[in-house]
């Protein structure tokens, strides 16, 4: 439903007869803007002052420009200058809202040819300063064929909140579809060939990105937004991504110990089977420079997950004491974005002697009281070390004493596992492994590794 934009003063009418007809009003002494940017463009200048007309609905001051617009044209208005938080609004001759309100950018898409009023308002009561409006006639494509490597410009409006395009794929490969906008919280959808994919926010932005392995065939790409109403323009592009030399995608199947595979992550988990031959400490790592990795591990006595515990970028790392058996590894992304990742796994033998541990060793133990269990850490060479306490039975709490140190940790190893990272001199240290709340008992493993940190 359209609502009125409440201007309370009349405006003068002087036309600028250069393709887009514009008249300036509402500011005494201001000369009509006449800078010609292109055959279809104009620059208008104005200034909101304390003497500018007042909008009765919120007390803001405003200025009005009169435009003669043609049906079928699309005009993009971009505001710049010292005036901050300016609101742009387009009304028809009857004062009915046509576009906006919007801050910074407004698109004018008249349903009929005629005279319209473009209003610029400062923030309520205090928004003053000079401003400039850049008006450009643009061409949009809201349907039809989306060709490889072509960038198109689309528009969502009150009457059309989504646009659909046809994508024809002739060669199998890895394809990327991107939708970007400064005005919309975009949503991108892809269907066809047995796929039904959707992405809202890619990385830390509100733009959308889909990366998918596509086979030859016909697909439908839908561009929409979360905004209500969805009003604004967007850029849409599809391209083919080259795989790194010698790399093949493995999106399911067996993950062998010590193997590194490359997969394509998105909102749908990629699942792998991992066979563990003996009781050991298992580490599974998901690394990516493109996505926020998210990893889960399920199997005999283990059901755990991780987001950012690898300590580098947004990589995921799961460390768990495992028994012989088959485990399921699921790789996805924390935010639903899509991109390439690598997956690696390793097993480290576990000693049952929990009284003493050295760097490079893993020992298993059990706590049976709230005092916990004590282990002697022996350091032969000074360096920066990571000491990890891992347990799926209790919330791990680790303390280290000796050499002038008295430090403790709860959850730094990811999940409820504990990690202490410190520079340690040669000598012996006392490690205490316990439950954080002191009320639980169960099995644990301690691992000590020399680190590059420090």
MARNU-640567 format. One record per residue (C-alpha): residue in three letters; x, y, z; residue number from 1. Coordinates in Angstrom, 3 decimals. Layout:
BEGIN
['ala',[X,Y,Z],NUM],
...
//
This chain:
BEGIN
['unk',[0.000,0.000,0.000],1],
['unk',[1.289,3.460,-0.880],2],
['unk',[1.377,6.207,1.708],3],
['unk',[1.725,9.977,1.441],4],
['unk',[4.997,11.822,1.909],5],
['unk',[4.056,14.961,3.858],6],
['unk',[5.492,18.071,2.260],7],
['unk',[3.840,21.224,3.575],8],
['unk',[5.159,23.906,1.225],9],
['unk',[4.620,24.413,-2.510],10],
['unk',[7.585,24.210,-4.839],11],
['unk',[8.588,26.244,-7.844],12],
['unk',[8.756,24.597,-11.254],13],
['unk',[11.627,25.141,-13.635],14],
['unk',[12.555,22.456,-16.133],15],
['unk',[15.919,21.214,-17.330],16],
['unk',[15.341,19.952,-20.877],17],
['unk',[18.187,17.483,-21.341],18],
['unk',[16.808,13.956,-21.708],19],
['unk',[15.726,13.735,-18.040],20],
['unk',[13.662,16.807,-17.175],21],
['unk',[14.392,18.105,-13.686],22],
['unk',[13.274,21.160,-11.729],23],
['unk',[14.672,22.384,-8.424],24],
['unk',[12.451,23.682,-5.639],25],
['unk',[12.043,24.190,-1.913],26],
['unk',[15.271,26.078,-1.230],27],
['unk',[15.283,29.837,-1.648],28],
['unk',[18.143,31.181,-3.766],29],
['unk',[19.314,27.791,-5.082],30],
['unk',[20.061,27.802,-8.810],31],
['unk',[18.821,24.895,-10.976],32],
['unk',[21.423,22.151,-11.327],33],
['unk',[22.591,21.846,-14.911],34],
['unk',[25.722,19.659,-14.898],35],
['unk',[25.375,17.025,-17.630],36],
['unk',[27.130,13.756,-16.804],37],
['unk',[26.081,11.825,-19.919],38],
['unk',[23.213,11.737,-22.355],39],
['unk',[21.128,10.097,-19.673],40],
['unk',[22.640,11.569,-16.508],41],
['unk',[22.372,14.634,-14.320],42],
['unk',[23.926,16.010,-11.178],43],
['unk',[21.735,18.038,-8.862],44],
['unk',[22.978,20.053,-5.919],45],
['unk',[21.155,21.329,-2.892],46],
['unk',[21.494,22.119,0.790],47],
['unk',[19.347,21.426,3.822],48],
['unk',[19.407,24.375,6.228],49],
['unk',[17.372,25.499,9.219],50],
['unk',[15.303,27.635,6.830],51],
['unk',[14.399,24.675,4.585],52],
['unk',[10.759,23.511,4.687],53],
['unk',[9.810,21.235,7.579],54],
['unk',[8.283,17.784,7.193],55],
['unk',[5.320,17.592,9.551],56],
['unk',[5.624,13.854,10.243],57],
['unk',[9.028,13.942,11.966],58],
['unk',[10.299,17.539,12.038],59],
['unk',[13.036,16.955,9.468],60],
['unk',[13.905,19.611,6.896],61],
['unk',[13.627,18.759,3.238],62],
['unk',[14.102,19.869,-0.337],63],
['unk',[12.118,18.802,-3.406],64],
['unk',[13.111,18.304,-7.051],65],
['unk',[10.516,17.934,-9.774],66],
['unk',[11.166,15.303,-12.449],67],
['unk',[9.400,14.404,-15.657],68],
['unk',[9.838,10.620,-15.935],69],
['unk',[8.925,8.206,-18.711],70],
['unk',[7.265,4.862,-18.240],71],
['unk',[9.779,2.010,-18.607],72],
['unk',[12.795,4.113,-17.601],73],
['unk',[14.874,3.179,-14.579],74],
['unk',[16.764,6.020,-12.920],75],
['unk',[19.282,5.418,-10.155],76],
['unk',[19.674,8.301,-7.691],77],
['unk',[22.798,8.340,-5.518],78],
['unk',[23.287,10.949,-2.798],79],
['unk',[26.640,12.222,-1.570],80],
['unk',[28.022,15.251,0.241],81],
['unk',[28.173,16.573,3.794],82],
['unk',[24.501,15.849,4.511],83],
['unk',[24.455,12.611,6.507],84],
['unk',[21.686,10.011,6.820],85],
['unk',[19.620,11.694,4.097],86],
['unk',[16.352,10.018,3.166],87],
['unk',[15.282,9.896,-0.497],88],
['unk',[11.630,9.534,-1.506],89],
['unk',[9.723,9.677,-4.788],90],
['unk',[6.027,10.642,-4.906],91],
['unk',[3.622,11.266,-7.750],92],
['unk',[1.630,14.445,-8.338],93],
['unk',[-1.018,13.279,-5.877],94],
['unk',[1.568,12.867,-3.116],95],
['unk',[1.371,9.062,-3.209],96],
['unk',[4.564,7.179,-2.423],97],
['unk',[6.185,5.575,-5.490],98],
['unk',[9.701,4.673,-4.297],99],
['unk',[11.460,4.743,-0.941],100],
['unk',[12.020,5.910,1.633],101],
['unk',[15.654,4.921,1.246],102],
['unk',[18.987,6.235,2.490],103],
['unk',[21.788,7.036,0.072],104],
['unk',[20.402,5.316,-3.038],105],
['unk',[16.943,5.303,-4.618],106],
['unk',[15.682,3.762,-7.839],107],
['unk',[12.963,5.476,-9.817],108],
['unk',[10.858,3.127,-11.944],109],
['unk',[7.639,4.961,-12.852],110],
['unk',[4.682,2.836,-13.894],111],
['unk',[3.342,5.712,-16.010],112],
['unk',[4.913,8.712,-17.699],113],
['unk',[4.406,11.996,-15.902],114],
['unk',[5.615,14.473,-13.325],115],
['unk',[7.111,13.222,-10.053],116],
['unk',[8.660,14.759,-6.946],117],
['unk',[11.998,13.615,-5.571],118],
['unk',[12.355,14.557,-1.908],119],
['unk',[15.582,14.798,0.081],120],
['unk',[15.170,14.916,3.874],121],
['unk',[17.743,15.349,6.600],122],
['unk',[17.581,13.390,9.825],123],
['unk',[14.853,14.557,12.196],124],
['unk',[15.495,18.069,13.425],125],
['unk',[19.309,18.055,13.119],126],
['unk',[20.188,16.957,9.579],127],
['unk',[21.749,19.924,7.765],128],
['unk',[24.341,20.367,5.052],129],
['unk',[24.973,20.498,1.309],130],
['unk',[24.399,17.433,-0.844],131],
['unk',[24.685,16.234,-4.413],132],
['unk',[22.415,13.885,-6.323],133],
['unk',[23.696,11.836,-9.252],134],
['unk',[20.933,10.595,-11.570],135],
['unk',[21.758,7.861,-14.088],136],
['unk',[19.515,5.990,-16.475],137],
['unk',[20.366,2.289,-16.215],138],
['unk',[19.348,-0.861,-18.056],139],
['unk',[18.203,-3.894,-16.080],140],
['unk',[17.616,-7.521,-16.968],141],
['unk',[15.055,-9.156,-14.707],142],
['unk',[14.628,-12.423,-16.604],143],
['unk',[15.925,-14.411,-19.556],144],
['unk',[19.239,-16.133,-20.156],145],
['unk',[22.140,-15.835,-17.723],146],
['unk',[25.234,-16.359,-19.856],147],
['unk',[28.603,-17.534,-18.621],148],
['unk',[30.941,-14.650,-17.631],149],
['unk',[28.273,-12.013,-18.337],150],
['unk',[27.440,-9.574,-15.533],151],
['unk',[23.855,-8.345,-15.482],152],
['unk',[22.081,-5.670,-13.493],153],
['unk',[18.726,-6.555,-11.914],154],
['unk',[16.051,-4.752,-9.918],155],
['unk',[13.742,-5.919,-7.145],156],
['unk',[10.712,-3.762,-6.410],157],
['unk',[7.540,-3.663,-4.367],158],
['unk',[5.703,-5.397,-7.196],159],
['unk',[8.463,-7.896,-8.086],160],
['unk',[10.376,-9.344,-5.139],161],
['unk',[12.237,-12.071,-7.084],162],
['unk',[13.660,-12.564,-10.573],163],
['unk',[14.395,-15.869,-12.327],164],
['unk',[16.948,-16.624,-15.038],165],
['unk',[17.834,-19.624,-17.203],166],
['unk',[21.366,-21.013,-17.078],167],
['unk',[22.537,-23.514,-19.693],168],
['unk',[25.640,-25.555,-18.829],169],
['unk',[27.395,-27.275,-21.739],170],
['unk',[30.488,-28.639,-19.953],171],
['unk',[30.812,-30.288,-16.537],172],
['unk',[32.812,-28.311,-14.014],173],
['unk',[32.904,-26.127,-10.926],174],
['unk',[30.755,-23.013,-11.330],175],
['unk',[30.347,-19.896,-9.205],176],
['unk',[27.234,-17.687,-9.138],177],
['unk',[27.456,-14.390,-7.255],178],
['unk',[24.833,-11.793,-6.328],179],
['unk',[25.996,-8.490,-4.846],180],
['unk',[24.116,-5.395,-3.743],181],
['unk',[24.723,-2.266,-1.679],182],
['unk',[20.990,-1.988,-0.966],183],
['unk',[19.687,-5.523,-0.401],184],
['unk',[20.301,-8.475,1.882],185],
['unk',[20.475,-10.792,-1.088],186],
['unk',[19.312,-14.408,-1.417],187],
['unk',[20.479,-16.582,-4.311],188],
['unk',[18.900,-19.887,-5.365],189],
['unk',[19.893,-22.547,-7.897],190],
['unk',[17.759,-25.495,-8.999],191],
['unk',[18.040,-28.149,-11.675],192],
['unk',[20.068,-31.269,-12.372],193],
['unk',[18.983,-32.768,-9.054],194],
['unk',[20.259,-29.747,-7.130],195],
['unk',[18.380,-27.302,-4.925],196],
['unk',[20.837,-24.811,-3.405],197],
['unk',[20.364,-21.520,-1.590],198],
['unk',[22.676,-18.939,-0.031],199],
['unk',[21.971,-15.807,1.952],200],
['unk',[25.192,-14.337,3.341],201],
['unk',[28.618,-15.139,1.934],202],
['unk',[31.386,-14.705,4.499],203],
['unk',[30.972,-11.499,6.489],204],
['unk',[28.800,-9.652,3.953],205],
['unk',[25.119,-9.738,3.001],206],
['unk',[26.012,-10.670,-0.580],207],
['unk',[25.286,-14.196,-1.828],208],
['unk',[27.534,-16.802,-3.409],209],
['unk',[26.869,-20.314,-4.704],210],
['unk',[29.667,-22.644,-5.769],211],
['unk',[28.556,-25.951,-7.255],212],
['unk',[29.761,-28.837,-9.371],213],
['unk',[27.402,-28.711,-12.374],214],
['unk',[26.750,-31.241,-15.096],215],
['unk',[25.551,-30.310,-18.612],216],
['unk',[21.896,-29.320,-18.542],217],
['unk',[19.390,-26.579,-17.793],218],
['unk',[19.256,-24.744,-14.462],219],
['unk',[17.182,-21.961,-12.939],220],
['unk',[18.803,-19.116,-10.991],221],
['unk',[16.555,-17.058,-8.716],222],
['unk',[17.588,-13.664,-7.316],223],
['unk',[15.643,-12.363,-4.328],224],
['unk',[16.240,-10.745,-0.924],225],
['unk',[15.330,-10.934,2.750],226],
['unk',[14.295,-7.259,2.800],227],
['unk',[10.591,-6.501,3.183],228],
['unk',[9.778,-4.900,0.883],229],
['unk',[12.669,-5.870,-1.376],230],
['unk',[13.593,-2.677,-3.240],231],
['unk',[16.975,-2.231,-4.856],232],
['unk',[19.383,-3.284,-7.547],233],
['unk',[21.919,-6.088,-7.673],234],
['unk',[24.743,-7.440,-9.801],235],
['unk',[24.474,-11.074,-10.911],236],
['unk',[27.254,-13.085,-12.535],237],
['unk',[28.098,-16.714,-13.267],238],
['unk',[31.617,-17.959,-13.981],239],
['unk',[33.498,-21.214,-14.176],240],
['unk',[36.195,-21.852,-11.590],241],
['unk',[39.398,-23.611,-12.487],242],
['unk',[40.410,-26.417,-10.145],243],
['unk',[43.979,-26.361,-8.781],244],
['unk',[46.378,-28.417,-10.871],245],
['unk',[46.067,-32.117,-10.122],246],
['unk',[43.187,-31.722,-7.659],247],
['unk',[39.970,-33.708,-7.916],248],
['unk',[36.888,-33.180,-5.798],249],
['unk',[35.964,-35.910,-3.328],250],
['unk',[32.596,-35.100,-1.790],251],
['unk',[31.876,-38.469,-0.165],252],
['unk',[33.346,-41.920,0.396],253],
['unk',[36.233,-43.192,2.494],254],
['unk',[38.713,-40.951,4.273],255],
['unk',[41.897,-42.913,4.916],256],
['unk',[44.185,-42.154,7.830],257],
['unk',[46.957,-39.822,6.662],258],
['unk',[45.147,-38.964,3.417],259],
['unk',[44.413,-35.394,2.277],260],
['unk',[41.336,-34.886,0.129],261],
['unk',[39.710,-31.813,-1.420],262],
['unk',[35.975,-31.239,-1.289],263],
['unk',[33.393,-28.586,-2.030],264],
['unk',[31.625,-27.333,1.102],265],
['unk',[28.256,-25.641,1.320],266],
['unk',[25.192,-25.790,3.548],267],
['unk',[24.777,-29.531,2.794],268],
['unk',[27.264,-31.686,4.755],269],
['unk',[29.826,-33.723,2.844],270],
['unk',[30.044,-37.104,4.587],271],
['unk',[32.969,-39.514,4.747],272],
['unk',[33.701,-42.839,6.450],273],
['unk',[36.854,-43.224,8.561],274],
['unk',[38.043,-46.643,9.780],275],
['unk',[40.084,-46.679,12.999],276],
['unk',[42.074,-49.940,13.497],277],
['unk',[43.132,-49.426,17.130],278],
['unk',[42.612,-47.332,20.226],279],
['unk',[44.358,-44.035,19.545],280],
['unk',[44.145,-40.249,19.586],281],
['unk',[42.431,-39.145,16.366],282],
['unk',[42.824,-35.693,14.847],283],
['unk',[40.632,-34.599,11.923],284],
['unk',[41.245,-31.173,10.410],285],
['unk',[39.191,-29.198,7.881],286],
['unk',[41.047,-26.275,6.296],287],
['unk',[39.868,-23.613,3.854],288],
['unk',[40.846,-20.140,2.719],289],
['unk',[37.308,-19.591,1.376],290],
['unk',[34.797,-20.708,4.017],291],
['unk',[34.266,-20.932,7.777],292],
['unk',[34.851,-24.656,8.286],293],
['unk',[32.501,-26.751,10.419],294],
['unk',[33.290,-30.361,11.273],295],
['unk',[31.484,-33.205,13.074],296],
['unk',[32.681,-36.678,14.111],297],
['unk',[30.357,-39.522,15.112],298],
['unk',[31.171,-43.129,15.967],299],
['unk',[31.611,-45.607,18.838],300],
['unk',[31.361,-43.490,21.997],301],
['unk',[32.065,-40.240,20.114],302],
['unk',[29.679,-37.483,18.998],303],
['unk',[31.457,-34.141,18.757],304],
['unk',[31.721,-31.057,16.550],305],
['unk',[33.992,-28.068,16.039],306],
['unk',[34.110,-24.706,14.287],307],
['unk',[37.349,-22.746,14.785],308],
['unk',[39.651,-24.788,17.045],309],
['unk',[42.495,-25.210,14.541],310],
['unk',[43.848,-21.815,15.579],311],
['unk',[44.410,-20.606,12.015],312],
['unk',[41.859,-18.576,10.071],313],
['unk',[38.484,-20.309,10.457],314],
['unk',[39.714,-23.896,10.230],315],
['unk',[38.123,-26.692,12.261],316],
['unk',[39.925,-29.375,14.289],317],
['unk',[38.527,-32.329,16.205],318],
['unk',[40.760,-34.239,18.614],319],
['unk',[39.263,-37.317,20.260],320],
['unk',[40.232,-40.580,21.947],321],
['unk',[38.731,-43.264,19.728],322],
['unk',[38.222,-47.010,19.884],323],
['unk',[38.490,-49.377,16.918],324],
['unk',[35.529,-48.960,14.574],325],
['unk',[34.004,-46.953,11.745],326],
['unk',[33.361,-43.224,12.188],327],
['unk',[31.408,-40.682,10.155],328],
['unk',[33.060,-37.352,9.353],329],
['unk',[30.798,-34.515,8.142],330],
['unk',[32.260,-31.358,6.594],331],
['unk',[30.147,-28.260,6.032],332],
['unk',[30.313,-24.503,6.674],333],
['unk',[29.316,-22.498,9.724],334],
['unk',[27.493,-19.820,7.745],335],
['unk',[26.126,-21.727,4.749],336],
['unk',[28.663,-20.256,2.320],337],
['unk',[30.343,-22.372,-0.352],338],
['unk',[33.970,-23.034,-1.211],339],
['unk',[36.793,-25.553,-1.473],340],
['unk',[38.318,-27.239,1.568],341],
['unk',[40.875,-29.896,2.434],342],
['unk',[40.342,-32.685,4.941],343],
['unk',[43.138,-34.566,6.722],344],
['unk',[43.290,-37.107,9.542],345],
['unk',[45.955,-38.657,11.747],346],
['unk',[46.211,-41.260,14.515],347],
['unk',[48.647,-41.186,17.408],348],
['unk',[49.234,-44.246,19.641],349],
['unk',[48.126,-43.892,23.256],350],
['unk',[50.055,-45.118,26.295],351],
['unk',[48.171,-46.413,29.318],352],
['unk',[50.817,-45.057,31.714],353],
['unk',[49.381,-41.699,32.791],354],
['unk',[52.011,-41.038,35.491],355],
['unk',[54.536,-39.433,33.146],356],
['unk',[54.388,-37.754,29.704],357],
['unk',[56.988,-36.285,27.359],358],
['unk',[56.648,-34.134,24.205],359],
['unk',[55.332,-36.186,21.292],360],
['unk',[53.573,-38.663,23.578],361],
['unk',[49.917,-39.287,24.305],362],
['unk',[48.863,-40.919,27.564],363],
['unk',[45.429,-42.119,28.648],364],
['unk',[44.065,-41.958,32.168],365],
['unk',[40.924,-41.815,34.232],366],
['unk',[39.726,-39.471,36.965],367],
['unk',[37.677,-41.049,39.737],368],
['unk',[37.410,-38.195,42.247],369],
['unk',[37.004,-34.432,42.312],370],
['unk',[40.734,-34.044,43.057],371],
['unk',[41.484,-35.313,39.568],372],
['unk',[44.587,-37.080,38.334],373],
['unk',[48.217,-35.909,38.393],374],
['unk',[50.845,-36.484,35.721],375],
['unk',[54.518,-35.466,35.585],376],
['unk',[55.504,-33.588,32.423],377],
['unk',[59.188,-33.947,31.549],378],
['unk',[60.733,-31.302,29.258],379],
['unk',[64.219,-32.018,27.901],380],
['unk',[64.530,-29.094,25.467],381],
['unk',[63.228,-25.551,26.155],382],
['unk',[60.503,-24.415,23.791],383],
['unk',[56.858,-23.434,23.341],384],
['unk',[54.590,-26.398,24.019],385],
['unk',[50.896,-27.212,23.745],386],
['unk',[49.524,-29.467,26.462],387],
['unk',[46.010,-30.761,25.653],388],
['unk',[43.519,-32.501,27.930],389],
['unk',[40.862,-34.291,25.861],390],
['unk',[37.762,-36.048,27.170],391],
['unk',[34.270,-36.885,25.953],392],
['unk',[33.203,-37.866,29.493],393],
['unk',[33.624,-34.553,31.334],394],
['unk',[34.343,-30.832,30.934],395],
['unk',[38.149,-30.910,30.929],396],
['unk',[40.063,-28.608,33.287],397],
['unk',[43.863,-28.604,33.156],398],
['unk',[46.466,-26.966,35.407],399],
['unk',[50.264,-26.798,35.087],400],
['unk',[52.647,-26.022,37.943],401],
['unk',[56.442,-25.766,38.077],402],
['unk',[59.319,-23.595,36.902],403],
['unk',[57.671,-20.521,38.418],404],
['unk',[54.425,-21.182,36.503],405],
['unk',[50.946,-21.811,37.869],406],
['unk',[48.477,-21.715,34.950],407],
['unk',[45.162,-23.377,34.179],408],
['unk',[42.668,-23.676,31.315],409],
['unk',[39.146,-24.860,30.625],410],
['unk',[38.060,-24.851,26.938],411],
['unk',[40.948,-23.589,24.764],412],
['unk',[41.337,-26.873,22.838],413],
['unk',[37.844,-26.633,21.358],414],
['unk',[34.542,-27.821,22.745],415],
['unk',[35.013,-28.685,26.406],416],
['unk',[38.657,-29.728,25.981],417],
['unk',[41.505,-27.838,27.646],418],
['unk',[44.802,-26.526,26.289],419],
['unk',[47.736,-24.775,27.914],420],
['unk',[50.276,-23.145,25.611],421],
['unk',[53.433,-21.915,27.296],422],
['unk',[57.176,-21.539,26.845],423],
['unk',[58.693,-24.189,29.119],424],
['unk',[62.278,-24.504,30.275],425],
['unk',[63.926,-27.872,30.800],426],
['unk',[62.647,-29.610,33.890],427],
['unk',[59.661,-31.334,35.409],428],
['unk',[56.140,-29.932,35.754],429],
['unk',[53.002,-31.167,37.464],430],
['unk',[49.847,-31.540,35.386],431],
['unk',[46.471,-31.913,37.086],432],
['unk',[43.569,-33.240,35.019],433],
['unk',[40.068,-32.857,36.434],434],
['unk',[36.429,-32.087,35.703],435],
['unk',[35.632,-28.370,35.634],436],
['unk',[32.697,-28.751,38.023],437],
['unk',[34.384,-31.448,40.106],438],
['unk',[31.403,-33.764,39.982],439],
['unk',[32.114,-35.982,36.975],440],
['unk',[34.485,-38.864,36.390],441],
['unk',[35.686,-40.538,33.210],442],
['unk',[38.462,-41.243,30.762],443],
['unk',[40.845,-38.691,29.269],444],
['unk',[44.004,-38.334,27.200],445],
['unk',[46.926,-35.953,27.631],446],
['unk',[49.054,-34.922,24.645],447],
['unk',[52.150,-32.716,24.542],448],
['unk',[53.443,-31.178,21.318],449],
['unk',[56.216,-28.714,20.480],450],
['unk',[54.659,-25.693,18.741],451],
['unk',[55.894,-22.997,16.358],452],
['unk',[54.184,-20.347,18.500],453],
['unk',[56.006,-18.093,20.887],454],
//
